Amino acid sequence: MKILKDILYRVNMEAVAGDTGVSINSLQFDSRKVQLNDVFVAIRGTVSDGHDFIKKAEDQGAIAIICEQMPEKKVNGVTYVEVKDTKKALAYMASNYYDTPSEKLKLVGVTGTNGKTTIATLLYDLFTNAGFKAGLLSTVKVMVGDKQYEAIRTTPDSITINSYLKKMNDVGVEFCFMEVSSHGIDQHRTTALKFVGGIFTNLSHDHLDYHKTFADYRDVKKRFFDELPASAFALSNVDDKNGLVMLQNTKAKKYTYALKSYADYRAQILENQFTGLLLKINDQEVWSRLIGSFNAYNVLAIFATADLLGLETLEILKLISELRSVNGRFQYVISEKEKITAIVDYAHTPDALKNVLETINSIRTKNEELITVVGCGGDRDTTKRPKMGHIASALSTKVIFTSDNPRTEDPEKIIKDVEAGVQPQNFKKTMSVTNRKQAIKMACQLARQNDIILIAGKGHETYQEINGEKFDFDDFKIVTQTLKELDK
């Protein structure tokens, strides 16, 4: 059993009513999960306010309530702690509850708009292949050593993060690589974690439904680096115009990487093919199975991080050459008969879509058609939709606009928002097929020998979210099966 006052260590308390010496069972921020002797932390969310559920938590046996505003009526035997920010308090409490697990391994955070999943996942793979016990917290999956768990969101809540880190401690994990989202930083999910390093990938248009302005989005990302300790390293892509901004106020040791600028870690693309990349990294050549210039940045970030974590240069290069792409990140299949290449990629931001399309165009001979299937998610940043439409139609020979995860929005309205960005000279290239499965089949039917199909937006996701329900849907499986059927 844990003692309440022990898990309140480092929490900035405004007022206390009751006994902090009580024994507690577990931490909860969802009142529906509260059981006898649990602590309920009342979180103010975008949809609901946990303060409205304090009475329910009390009725279900909560022994302590952590809140930003004391309730007018208090229950005898329940301890009430008022704090300025319950999200921040929850982060410290979760860390304390699980015995500060981030301090017992080397935790590296990866943040930026694009590349987080690839870098974190491949660092996990690289260190595992090097013989270390490693952990991963990512959009695609959670790995505790060699045991896999389902990922719920890019950066989970504080309780979930610390519970996974504790599991990693229990099995002897030495290194953990974690995607750090802007939502996670803003909502203090990563507060109280001890990072030995942070990586900045790039910054482009995304999540403006949440952050409202690009400056706010940038500053939230920057806060992650501002809060790194002096013992950590901060590694930043200085080819991105915000790369140096991230390093401005950090106490951590500063390191840079780039393909175009002067940096501590530099790479040059020697060959760029559908089979992979030949790179020169700090005067050493290495072949990578990853494809495209955007992946050259990812490989360089992986090299730099492994170097900063103490691995030998030649070992790192050997391990990089063995890495394979992450599910849904430039994942491709080639049909046997017609040699049609179908690529599935998570590109769901204007910049990511532009990177993938430019990569394909830089490799293809221009004798082939490039058919893109793309949509935008519902209940998310609407301002990026016309940008996606413009980029897809400008950089493809044919485009099929379709549904992504419409959530609670009308998919046809979303498609109209996307189509609004198409320039007049590109109108003839585009069509819309609302049903995503039919859109993928249409792309395969339109494709001729050696043509290329890009299916963008969902990548690794194996579902489609419509009106609050998730339906089985896997872009890669659908396009692979369709091409097989057409090959017969």
SULTADA-V294983 format. One record per helix or strand of 2 or more residues. SS is the DSSP state (a for helix, b for strand). FROM is the first residue (numbers start at 1). TO is the last residue. If there is no record, write none. Layout:
ss/from/to
SS/FROM/TO
SS/FROM/TO
//
This chain:
ss/from/to
b/2/3
a/4/7
b/13/17
b/23/24
b/27/28
a/31/33
b/39/41
a/50/59
b/64/67
b/79/83
a/86/97
a/101/104
b/106/111
a/116/129
b/134/137
b/141/144
b/147/150
a/158/170
b/175/179
a/182/186
b/197/200
a/208/211
a/214/226
b/233/237
a/243/247
b/253/258
b/265/273
b/276/281
b/284/288
a/293/308
a/313/322
b/331/334
b/341/345
a/350/363
b/370/374
a/385/395
b/398/401
a/411/419
a/424/429
b/430/432
a/436/446
b/452/456
b/463/466
b/469/472
a/475/487
//
